[in-house]
């Protein structure tokens, strides 16, 4: 989990937990010191001649809690990795801490192995998959966020123009989560009219409507214990949005024409190329559903805003298709590369690849 910093500050109001952590850190080779509450933790951070290179921060403390410590530390320009300490069932707090600038999290009680380098905690830093060549700080930040939130199991909203790679990010969230190995099920909400989309999402019973000659499981059923990816969520009809909201709240649903509730056990990841706040203002998207889905927001920048990725993507695709079609492809000339870098790619990575 930790990458061998010289000093680690432990901020935890629980004396027993604090002492155990300091002892564990010492056992695996760190110099650890402790603060008994948020205020003294901030005092340590603000007054230390040599600031700690990592902070283990309990989120639930009286007075100045871990969230406020984290907020103030980041506002003051603190850059040390902050690892949030949370209870097993406190995923919402983990997400909140990540939004405030936490680098990672550990679940109490903590085992010594989780503190040893190389990383062995639930979320190791893996960076972009091979098909997502990224050197830009924006994309590397996104992959860092993917690593941090993959195992929290909360809904994720991926925003970005068409062609930026939203589906690939959704797949990476799935593959890096505890649900990996279970189904990843995708449905495009813009591809079907509302009536058919409802049946595709939730399934239908035999005789539910004209043409329903047999029962059919829906995407939620097929994604059981895995991940369901709802692409182009901004295109979903408001009436169906209400049903999706109920599924997220109740964690159960009915097939079209069904009378027996089915349990919804799938992580929900959604994507859109629309500005949902504008759609809410126009009455096209439910505000309550937006807040339910927007627990974690991943904003993928267009390729024109990260041109430093273009040469690396070009080389990746050159090798990929050279291998696929069993023929070598010569590197591009400087003139061709210059023109490729000058282009704005309205279709983003998809356009560059094609």
ZAZA-50421 format. One record per residue (C-alpha): residue in one letter; x, y, z. Coordinates in Angstrom, 1 decimal, padded with zeros to 4 digits. Example, Ala and Ser with C-alpha at 12.3 -4.5 7.8 and 13.67 -1.06 7.14 Angstrom:
2
<rec residuo="A" u="012.3" v="-004.5" w="007.8"/>
<rec residuo="S" u="013.7" v="-001.1" w="007.1"/>
# end
This chain:
354
<rec residuo="X" u="000.0" v="000.0" w="000.0"/>
<rec residuo="X" u="002.7" v="002.5" w="001.0"/>
<rec residuo="X" u="005.7" v="003.1" w="-001.2"/>
<rec residuo="X" u="008.3" v="003.3" w="001.6"/>
<rec residuo="X" u="008.0" v="007.0" w="002.6"/>
<rec residuo="X" u="010.4" v="008.1" w="005.4"/>
<rec residuo="X" u="007.6" v="009.2" w="007.8"/>
<rec residuo="X" u="004.0" v="008.3" w="008.1"/>
<rec residuo="X" u="001.5" v="010.4" w="010.2"/>
<rec residuo="X" u="-001.4" v="008.4" w="011.7"/>
<rec residuo="X" u="-004.5" v="010.5" w="012.6"/>
<rec residuo="X" u="-007.0" v="008.5" w="014.6"/>
<rec residuo="X" u="-009.0" v="009.3" w="017.7"/>
<rec residuo="X" u="-009.2" v="005.6" w="018.8"/>
<rec residuo="X" u="-006.1" v="005.2" w="021.0"/>
<rec residuo="X" u="-006.0" v="001.4" w="020.6"/>
<rec residuo="X" u="-006.3" v="001.6" w="016.8"/>
<rec residuo="X" u="-003.7" v="004.4" w="016.7"/>
<rec residuo="X" u="-001.1" v="002.4" w="018.7"/>
<rec residuo="X" u="-001.7" v="-000.7" w="016.7"/>
<rec residuo="X" u="-001.2" v="001.2" w="013.4"/>
<rec residuo="X" u="002.0" v="002.8" w="014.7"/>
<rec residuo="X" u="003.3" v="-000.6" w="015.8"/>
<rec residuo="X" u="002.4" v="-002.3" w="012.4"/>
<rec residuo="X" u="004.1" v="000.5" w="010.5"/>
<rec residuo="X" u="007.2" v="000.2" w="012.6"/>
<rec residuo="X" u="007.2" v="-003.5" w="012.0"/>
<rec residuo="X" u="007.3" v="-003.1" w="008.2"/>
<rec residuo="X" u="010.0" v="-000.5" w="008.3"/>
<rec residuo="X" u="008.3" v="002.9" w="008.5"/>
<rec residuo="X" u="008.9" v="005.7" w="011.0"/>
<rec residuo="X" u="005.4" v="006.4" w="012.2"/>
<rec residuo="X" u="004.1" v="009.1" w="014.6"/>
<rec residuo="X" u="000.5" v="009.8" w="015.7"/>
<rec residuo="X" u="-002.1" v="012.5" w="016.3"/>
<rec residuo="X" u="-005.1" v="011.8" w="018.5"/>
<rec residuo="X" u="-007.6" v="014.0" w="016.7"/>
<rec residuo="X" u="-008.2" v="016.1" w="013.6"/>
<rec residuo="X" u="-007.0" v="019.4" w="015.1"/>
<rec residuo="X" u="-003.6" v="018.0" w="016.4"/>
<rec residuo="X" u="-003.2" v="016.2" w="013.1"/>
<rec residuo="X" u="-003.6" v="019.5" w="011.2"/>
<rec residuo="X" u="-001.1" v="021.1" w="013.7"/>
<rec residuo="X" u="001.4" v="018.4" w="012.8"/>
<rec residuo="X" u="000.9" v="018.9" w="009.1"/>
<rec residuo="X" u="001.2" v="022.7" w="009.4"/>
<rec residuo="X" u="004.2" v="022.9" w="011.8"/>
<rec residuo="X" u="006.4" v="020.0" w="010.8"/>
<rec residuo="X" u="009.8" v="021.1" w="009.6"/>
<rec residuo="X" u="009.8" v="018.1" w="007.3"/>
<rec residuo="X" u="006.2" v="017.1" w="006.4"/>
<rec residuo="X" u="005.3" v="013.5" w="006.4"/>
<rec residuo="X" u="005.4" v="011.7" w="003.1"/>
<rec residuo="X" u="002.1" v="009.9" w="003.8"/>
<rec residuo="X" u="-000.9" v="010.2" w="006.1"/>
<rec residuo="X" u="-003.2" v="007.5" w="007.4"/>
<rec residuo="X" u="-006.4" v="009.3" w="008.2"/>
<rec residuo="X" u="-009.4" v="008.0" w="010.1"/>
<rec residuo="X" u="-012.6" v="009.5" w="008.6"/>
<rec residuo="X" u="-014.9" v="009.3" w="011.6"/>
<rec residuo="X" u="-013.6" v="011.5" w="014.4"/>
<rec residuo="X" u="-015.4" v="013.9" w="016.8"/>
<rec residuo="X" u="-014.7" v="017.6" w="016.3"/>
<rec residuo="X" u="-012.7" v="018.1" w="013.2"/>
<rec residuo="X" u="-013.3" v="014.8" w="011.3"/>
<rec residuo="X" u="-011.2" v="013.2" w="008.6"/>
<rec residuo="X" u="-013.1" v="014.9" w="005.8"/>
<rec residuo="X" u="-012.4" v="018.3" w="007.2"/>
<rec residuo="X" u="-008.7" v="017.5" w="007.8"/>
<rec residuo="X" u="-008.4" v="016.3" w="004.2"/>
<rec residuo="X" u="-010.3" v="019.4" w="002.8"/>
<rec residuo="X" u="-008.1" v="021.8" w="004.7"/>
<rec residuo="X" u="-004.9" v="020.0" w="004.0"/>
<rec residuo="X" u="-005.5" v="020.0" w="000.2"/>
<rec residuo="X" u="-006.7" v="023.6" w="000.3"/>
<rec residuo="X" u="-003.4" v="024.6" w="001.9"/>
<rec residuo="X" u="-001.5" v="022.9" w="-000.9"/>
<rec residuo="X" u="-000.6" v="019.6" w="000.8"/>
<rec residuo="X" u="000.4" v="017.0" w="-001.7"/>
<rec residuo="X" u="001.3" v="014.0" w="000.5"/>
<rec residuo="X" u="-000.7" v="010.8" w="-000.2"/>
<rec residuo="X" u="-003.6" v="010.6" w="002.2"/>
<rec residuo="X" u="-004.9" v="007.1" w="002.8"/>
<rec residuo="X" u="-008.4" v="007.1" w="004.3"/>
<rec residuo="X" u="-009.3" v="004.6" w="007.0"/>
<rec residuo="X" u="-012.8" v="003.3" w="006.9"/>
<rec residuo="X" u="-015.2" v="000.6" w="008.1"/>
<rec residuo="X" u="-016.1" v="-002.2" w="005.8"/>
<rec residuo="X" u="-019.6" v="-001.0" w="005.2"/>
<rec residuo="X" u="-018.8" v="002.7" w="004.8"/>
<rec residuo="X" u="-018.4" v="003.0" w="001.0"/>
<rec residuo="X" u="-020.1" v="006.3" w="000.7"/>
<rec residuo="X" u="-017.5" v="007.9" w="003.1"/>
<rec residuo="X" u="-014.7" v="006.4" w="001.0"/>
<rec residuo="X" u="-016.1" v="008.0" w="-002.2"/>
<rec residuo="X" u="-016.5" v="011.3" w="-000.4"/>
<rec residuo="X" u="-012.8" v="011.1" w="000.8"/>
<rec residuo="X" u="-011.7" v="010.3" w="-002.8"/>
<rec residuo="X" u="-013.5" v="013.4" w="-004.0"/>
<rec residuo="X" u="-011.7" v="015.5" w="-001.4"/>
<rec residuo="X" u="-008.3" v="014.2" w="-002.5"/>
<rec residuo="X" u="-007.6" v="011.0" w="-000.7"/>
<rec residuo="X" u="-005.1" v="008.8" w="-002.6"/>
<rec residuo="X" u="-006.4" v="005.4" w="-001.5"/>
<rec residuo="X" u="-008.2" v="003.7" w="001.4"/>
<rec residuo="X" u="-007.8" v="000.9" w="003.8"/>
<rec residuo="X" u="-010.6" v="-001.0" w="005.6"/>
<rec residuo="X" u="-010.2" v="-001.6" w="009.3"/>
<rec residuo="X" u="-008.9" v="-003.8" w="010.9"/>
<rec residuo="X" u="-005.7" v="-003.4" w="008.9"/>
<rec residuo="X" u="-003.3" v="-006.3" w="008.4"/>
<rec residuo="X" u="000.5" v="-005.8" w="008.2"/>
<rec residuo="X" u="000.6" v="-007.1" w="004.6"/>
<rec residuo="X" u="-001.6" v="-004.2" w="003.5"/>
<rec residuo="X" u="001.1" v="-001.8" w="004.5"/>
<rec residuo="X" u="004.0" v="-003.5" w="002.7"/>
<rec residuo="X" u="005.3" v="-002.4" w="-000.7"/>
<rec residuo="X" u="004.7" v="-003.4" w="-003.4"/>
<rec residuo="X" u="001.0" v="-002.6" w="-003.1"/>
<rec residuo="X" u="-001.2" v="-005.4" w="-001.8"/>
<rec residuo="X" u="-004.2" v="-003.5" w="-000.7"/>
<rec residuo="X" u="-007.6" v="-003.8" w="-002.4"/>
<rec residuo="X" u="-006.8" v="-001.1" w="-004.8"/>
<rec residuo="X" u="-003.4" v="-001.2" w="-006.4"/>
<rec residuo="X" u="-002.2" v="001.4" w="-008.9"/>
<rec residuo="X" u="-002.5" v="-000.2" w="-012.3"/>
<rec residuo="X" u="-002.7" v="002.8" w="-014.7"/>
<rec residuo="X" u="-004.3" v="002.6" w="-018.1"/>
<rec residuo="X" u="-004.8" v="-000.7" w="-019.9"/>
<rec residuo="X" u="-002.7" v="-001.4" w="-023.0"/>
<rec residuo="X" u="-005.5" v="-000.3" w="-025.3"/>
<rec residuo="X" u="-005.7" v="003.1" w="-023.6"/>
<rec residuo="X" u="-002.3" v="004.6" w="-024.3"/>
<rec residuo="X" u="-002.1" v="007.7" w="-022.1"/>
<rec residuo="X" u="000.7" v="010.1" w="-021.1"/>
<rec residuo="X" u="-001.4" v="013.2" w="-020.5"/>
<rec residuo="X" u="-001.9" v="014.3" w="-016.9"/>
<rec residuo="X" u="-005.7" v="014.4" w="-017.5"/>
<rec residuo="X" u="-005.9" v="010.8" w="-018.6"/>
<rec residuo="X" u="-003.4" v="009.5" w="-016.0"/>
<rec residuo="X" u="-005.6" v="011.2" w="-013.4"/>
<rec residuo="X" u="-008.7" v="009.4" w="-014.7"/>
<rec residuo="X" u="-006.9" v="006.0" w="-014.5"/>
<rec residuo="X" u="-005.8" v="006.8" w="-011.0"/>
<rec residuo="X" u="-009.5" v="007.6" w="-010.1"/>
<rec residuo="X" u="-010.6" v="004.4" w="-011.8"/>
<rec residuo="X" u="-008.2" v="002.4" w="-009.6"/>
<rec residuo="X" u="-009.4" v="004.2" w="-006.5"/>
<rec residuo="X" u="-013.2" v="003.8" w="-007.0"/>
<rec residuo="X" u="-013.3" v="000.4" w="-008.8"/>
<rec residuo="X" u="-014.0" v="-001.6" w="-005.6"/>
<rec residuo="X" u="-016.3" v="000.8" w="-003.9"/>
<rec residuo="X" u="-019.3" v="-000.6" w="-005.9"/>
<rec residuo="X" u="-021.1" v="002.7" w="-006.0"/>
<rec residuo="X" u="-022.6" v="004.1" w="-009.3"/>
<rec residuo="X" u="-020.3" v="005.9" w="-011.6"/>
<rec residuo="X" u="-021.2" v="008.5" w="-014.2"/>
<rec residuo="X" u="-018.8" v="008.8" w="-017.2"/>
<rec residuo="X" u="-019.0" v="012.0" w="-019.2"/>
<rec residuo="X" u="-017.4" v="012.9" w="-022.5"/>
<rec residuo="X" u="-017.9" v="013.4" w="-026.2"/>
<rec residuo="X" u="-018.5" v="010.4" w="-028.5"/>
<rec residuo="X" u="-015.4" v="008.4" w="-029.2"/>
<rec residuo="X" u="-013.3" v="009.4" w="-026.2"/>
<rec residuo="X" u="-013.4" v="005.8" w="-024.7"/>
<rec residuo="X" u="-016.2" v="005.8" w="-022.2"/>
<rec residuo="X" u="-017.1" v="002.1" w="-022.7"/>
<rec residuo="X" u="-013.4" v="001.2" w="-022.2"/>
<rec residuo="X" u="-013.3" v="003.0" w="-018.9"/>
<rec residuo="X" u="-016.5" v="001.3" w="-017.8"/>
<rec residuo="X" u="-015.0" v="-002.1" w="-018.6"/>
<rec residuo="X" u="-011.8" v="-001.2" w="-016.7"/>
<rec residuo="X" u="-014.0" v="-000.3" w="-013.7"/>
<rec residuo="X" u="-015.5" v="-003.8" w="-013.9"/>
<rec residuo="X" u="-012.3" v="-005.7" w="-014.4"/>
<rec residuo="X" u="-010.6" v="-004.0" w="-011.4"/>
<rec residuo="X" u="-013.6" v="-004.6" w="-009.1"/>
<rec residuo="X" u="-014.6" v="-007.5" w="-006.9"/>
<rec residuo="X" u="-017.2" v="-008.3" w="-009.6"/>
<rec residuo="X" u="-014.5" v="-009.1" w="-012.2"/>
<rec residuo="X" u="-015.1" v="-012.6" w="-013.7"/>
<rec residuo="X" u="-018.9" v="-011.9" w="-013.6"/>
<rec residuo="X" u="-020.9" v="-010.5" w="-016.5"/>
<rec residuo="X" u="-020.3" v="-007.1" w="-018.0"/>
<rec residuo="X" u="-023.5" v="-006.2" w="-019.8"/>
<rec residuo="X" u="-023.9" v="-003.2" w="-022.0"/>
<rec residuo="X" u="-027.0" v="-001.6" w="-023.4"/>
<rec residuo="X" u="-027.3" v="001.6" w="-025.5"/>
<rec residuo="X" u="-030.2" v="003.6" w="-024.3"/>
<rec residuo="X" u="-030.3" v="005.6" w="-027.6"/>
<rec residuo="X" u="-030.6" v="002.5" w="-029.7"/>
<rec residuo="X" u="-034.2" v="001.5" w="-028.8"/>
<rec residuo="X" u="-037.6" v="003.1" w="-028.3"/>
<rec residuo="X" u="-038.6" v="003.5" w="-024.7"/>
<rec residuo="X" u="-041.1" v="000.5" w="-024.7"/>
<rec residuo="X" u="-038.5" v="-001.9" w="-026.1"/>
<rec residuo="X" u="-035.7" v="-000.5" w="-023.8"/>
<rec residuo="X" u="-037.8" v="-001.3" w="-020.7"/>
<rec residuo="X" u="-038.2" v="-004.9" w="-021.8"/>
<rec residuo="X" u="-034.5" v="-005.1" w="-022.6"/>
<rec residuo="X" u="-033.5" v="-003.7" w="-019.3"/>
<rec residuo="X" u="-035.9" v="-005.6" w="-017.0"/>
<rec residuo="X" u="-037.1" v="-008.5" w="-019.2"/>
<rec residuo="X" u="-040.7" v="-009.6" w="-019.8"/>
<rec residuo="X" u="-043.0" v="-012.4" w="-019.0"/>
<rec residuo="X" u="-044.8" v="-014.5" w="-021.6"/>
<rec residuo="X" u="-047.8" v="-012.6" w="-022.9"/>
<rec residuo="X" u="-046.7" v="-009.3" w="-021.4"/>
<rec residuo="X" u="-047.4" v="-007.7" w="-024.8"/>
<rec residuo="X" u="-048.1" v="-008.6" w="-028.4"/>
<rec residuo="X" u="-045.2" v="-010.7" w="-029.6"/>
<rec residuo="X" u="-044.0" v="-011.8" w="-026.2"/>
<rec residuo="X" u="-044.4" v="-015.5" w="-026.8"/>
<rec residuo="X" u="-042.0" v="-016.6" w="-024.1"/>
<rec residuo="X" u="-040.4" v="-015.1" w="-021.0"/>
<rec residuo="X" u="-037.1" v="-013.2" w="-021.5"/>
<rec residuo="X" u="-034.5" v="-012.2" w="-018.9"/>
<rec residuo="X" u="-033.5" v="-008.5" w="-019.0"/>
<rec residuo="X" u="-030.0" v="-007.0" w="-018.9"/>
<rec residuo="X" u="-030.2" v="-006.5" w="-015.1"/>
<rec residuo="X" u="-030.9" v="-010.2" w="-014.8"/>
<rec residuo="X" u="-028.0" v="-011.1" w="-017.2"/>
<rec residuo="X" u="-025.7" v="-008.8" w="-015.3"/>
<rec residuo="X" u="-026.4" v="-010.5" w="-011.9"/>
<rec residuo="X" u="-023.4" v="-010.1" w="-009.6"/>
<rec residuo="X" u="-021.6" v="-008.2" w="-012.4"/>
<rec residuo="X" u="-021.8" v="-004.8" w="-013.9"/>
<rec residuo="X" u="-024.4" v="-003.2" w="-016.1"/>
<rec residuo="X" u="-023.3" v="-000.4" w="-018.4"/>
<rec residuo="X" u="-026.0" v="002.0" w="-019.5"/>
<rec residuo="X" u="-024.5" v="004.0" w="-022.4"/>
<rec residuo="X" u="-026.1" v="007.2" w="-023.5"/>
<rec residuo="X" u="-028.2" v="007.5" w="-020.4"/>
<rec residuo="X" u="-029.2" v="011.0" w="-021.3"/>
<rec residuo="X" u="-031.4" v="009.6" w="-024.1"/>
<rec residuo="X" u="-033.6" v="007.6" w="-021.7"/>
<rec residuo="X" u="-037.2" v="008.6" w="-021.6"/>
<rec residuo="X" u="-038.2" v="010.3" w="-018.3"/>
<rec residuo="X" u="-040.9" v="007.6" w="-017.5"/>
<rec residuo="X" u="-038.2" v="004.9" w="-017.8"/>
<rec residuo="X" u="-035.8" v="007.1" w="-015.7"/>
<rec residuo="X" u="-038.4" v="006.8" w="-012.9"/>
<rec residuo="X" u="-038.3" v="003.0" w="-013.0"/>
<rec residuo="X" u="-034.5" v="003.0" w="-013.1"/>
<rec residuo="X" u="-034.4" v="005.3" w="-010.0"/>
<rec residuo="X" u="-036.7" v="002.9" w="-008.2"/>
<rec residuo="X" u="-034.5" v="000.0" w="-009.0"/>
<rec residuo="X" u="-031.4" v="001.8" w="-007.6"/>
<rec residuo="X" u="-033.3" v="002.7" w="-004.5"/>
<rec residuo="X" u="-035.1" v="-000.6" w="-003.8"/>
<rec residuo="X" u="-032.4" v="-002.9" w="-005.4"/>
<rec residuo="X" u="-035.2" v="-004.9" w="-007.0"/>
<rec residuo="X" u="-037.3" v="-004.7" w="-010.1"/>
<rec residuo="X" u="-040.2" v="-006.5" w="-012.0"/>
<rec residuo="X" u="-040.1" v="-007.9" w="-015.4"/>
<rec residuo="X" u="-042.6" v="-006.3" w="-017.8"/>
<rec residuo="X" u="-045.9" v="-008.1" w="-017.0"/>
<rec residuo="X" u="-044.3" v="-009.7" w="-013.9"/>
<rec residuo="X" u="-045.7" v="-009.9" w="-010.4"/>
<rec residuo="X" u="-042.7" v="-011.3" w="-008.6"/>
<rec residuo="X" u="-039.8" v="-008.9" w="-007.6"/>
<rec residuo="X" u="-036.3" v="-009.8" w="-008.7"/>
<rec residuo="X" u="-033.2" v="-008.7" w="-006.8"/>
<rec residuo="X" u="-031.0" v="-006.2" w="-008.6"/>
<rec residuo="X" u="-027.4" v="-007.2" w="-007.8"/>
<rec residuo="X" u="-025.3" v="-005.4" w="-010.4"/>
<rec residuo="X" u="-023.0" v="-002.4" w="-010.2"/>
<rec residuo="X" u="-024.4" v="000.4" w="-012.3"/>
<rec residuo="X" u="-022.1" v="002.4" w="-014.6"/>
<rec residuo="X" u="-023.6" v="005.0" w="-016.9"/>
<rec residuo="X" u="-022.2" v="007.2" w="-019.7"/>
<rec residuo="X" u="-023.4" v="010.2" w="-021.6"/>
<rec residuo="X" u="-022.2" v="012.8" w="-024.1"/>
<rec residuo="X" u="-024.8" v="015.2" w="-022.9"/>
<rec residuo="X" u="-024.6" v="017.9" w="-020.2"/>
<rec residuo="X" u="-027.1" v="016.4" w="-017.8"/>
<rec residuo="X" u="-027.4" v="019.5" w="-015.8"/>
<rec residuo="X" u="-028.7" v="021.2" w="-018.9"/>
<rec residuo="X" u="-031.1" v="018.3" w="-019.6"/>
<rec residuo="X" u="-032.4" v="018.6" w="-016.0"/>
<rec residuo="X" u="-033.1" v="022.3" w="-016.6"/>
<rec residuo="X" u="-035.0" v="021.5" w="-019.8"/>
<rec residuo="X" u="-037.1" v="018.8" w="-018.1"/>
<rec residuo="X" u="-035.5" v="016.0" w="-020.0"/>
<rec residuo="X" u="-033.7" v="014.3" w="-017.1"/>
<rec residuo="X" u="-034.7" v="013.6" w="-013.6"/>
<rec residuo="X" u="-032.7" v="015.5" w="-011.0"/>
<rec residuo="X" u="-033.2" v="012.8" w="-008.4"/>
<rec residuo="X" u="-031.8" v="010.1" w="-010.7"/>
<rec residuo="X" u="-028.9" v="012.4" w="-011.6"/>
<rec residuo="X" u="-027.9" v="012.6" w="-008.0"/>
<rec residuo="X" u="-028.3" v="008.9" w="-007.5"/>
<rec residuo="X" u="-026.0" v="008.1" w="-010.5"/>
<rec residuo="X" u="-023.5" v="010.9" w="-010.0"/>
<rec residuo="X" u="-021.9" v="009.4" w="-006.9"/>
<rec residuo="X" u="-018.6" v="009.4" w="-008.8"/>
<rec residuo="X" u="-018.2" v="011.4" w="-011.9"/>
<rec residuo="X" u="-015.4" v="010.7" w="-014.5"/>
<rec residuo="X" u="-015.0" v="013.4" w="-017.1"/>
<rec residuo="X" u="-013.1" v="012.3" w="-020.1"/>
<rec residuo="X" u="-011.5" v="015.1" w="-022.1"/>
<rec residuo="X" u="-011.7" v="015.2" w="-025.9"/>
<rec residuo="X" u="-008.5" v="014.2" w="-027.8"/>
<rec residuo="X" u="-008.0" v="017.8" w="-029.0"/>
<rec residuo="X" u="-007.4" v="018.8" w="-025.4"/>
<rec residuo="X" u="-004.7" v="016.2" w="-024.8"/>
<rec residuo="X" u="-002.7" v="016.2" w="-028.0"/>
<rec residuo="X" u="000.3" v="014.7" w="-026.2"/>
<rec residuo="X" u="-001.5" v="011.4" w="-026.3"/>
<rec residuo="X" u="-001.8" v="011.4" w="-030.1"/>
<rec residuo="X" u="001.7" v="010.2" w="-031.1"/>
<rec residuo="X" u="001.5" v="007.3" w="-028.6"/>
<rec residuo="X" u="-002.0" v="006.4" w="-029.8"/>
<rec residuo="X" u="-000.8" v="006.4" w="-033.4"/>
<rec residuo="X" u="002.0" v="004.1" w="-032.6"/>
<rec residuo="X" u="-000.3" v="001.8" w="-030.6"/>
<rec residuo="X" u="-002.8" v="001.6" w="-033.5"/>
<rec residuo="X" u="000.0" v="001.1" w="-036.1"/>
<rec residuo="X" u="001.3" v="-001.9" w="-034.2"/>
<rec residuo="X" u="-002.2" v="-003.2" w="-033.5"/>
<rec residuo="X" u="-003.3" v="-003.3" w="-037.1"/>
<rec residuo="X" u="000.1" v="-004.3" w="-038.4"/>
<rec residuo="X" u="-000.2" v="-007.4" w="-036.2"/>
<rec residuo="X" u="-003.9" v="-008.0" w="-037.1"/>
<rec residuo="X" u="-003.4" v="-007.9" w="-040.8"/>
<rec residuo="X" u="000.0" v="-009.7" w="-040.7"/>
<rec residuo="X" u="001.9" v="-007.0" w="-042.4"/>
<rec residuo="X" u="004.4" v="-004.4" w="-041.3"/>
<rec residuo="X" u="003.5" v="-000.8" w="-041.2"/>
<rec residuo="X" u="006.2" v="001.9" w="-041.6"/>
<rec residuo="X" u="006.4" v="004.7" w="-039.1"/>
<rec residuo="X" u="004.8" v="008.0" w="-040.3"/>
<rec residuo="X" u="007.0" v="010.7" w="-041.6"/>
<rec residuo="X" u="007.6" v="013.9" w="-039.6"/>
<rec residuo="X" u="005.3" v="015.8" w="-042.1"/>
<rec residuo="X" u="002.5" v="013.3" w="-041.7"/>
<rec residuo="X" u="002.9" v="013.3" w="-037.9"/>
<rec residuo="X" u="002.8" v="017.1" w="-037.9"/>
<rec residuo="X" u="-000.5" v="017.1" w="-039.8"/>
<rec residuo="X" u="-002.0" v="014.5" w="-037.5"/>
<rec residuo="X" u="-001.1" v="016.6" w="-034.5"/>
<rec residuo="X" u="-002.6" v="019.7" w="-036.0"/>
<rec residuo="X" u="-006.0" v="018.0" w="-036.6"/>
<rec residuo="X" u="-008.7" v="018.4" w="-033.9"/>
<rec residuo="X" u="-010.4" v="015.0" w="-034.1"/>
<rec residuo="X" u="-014.1" v="015.8" w="-033.7"/>
<rec residuo="X" u="-014.6" v="012.0" w="-033.5"/>
<rec residuo="X" u="-011.9" v="011.7" w="-030.9"/>
<rec residuo="X" u="-009.9" v="008.4" w="-030.4"/>
<rec residuo="X" u="-012.4" v="006.4" w="-032.4"/>
<rec residuo="X" u="-011.8" v="008.7" w="-035.4"/>
<rec residuo="X" u="-008.0" v="008.5" w="-035.0"/>
<rec residuo="X" u="-008.2" v="004.7" w="-034.9"/>
<rec residuo="X" u="-010.4" v="004.4" w="-038.0"/>
# end
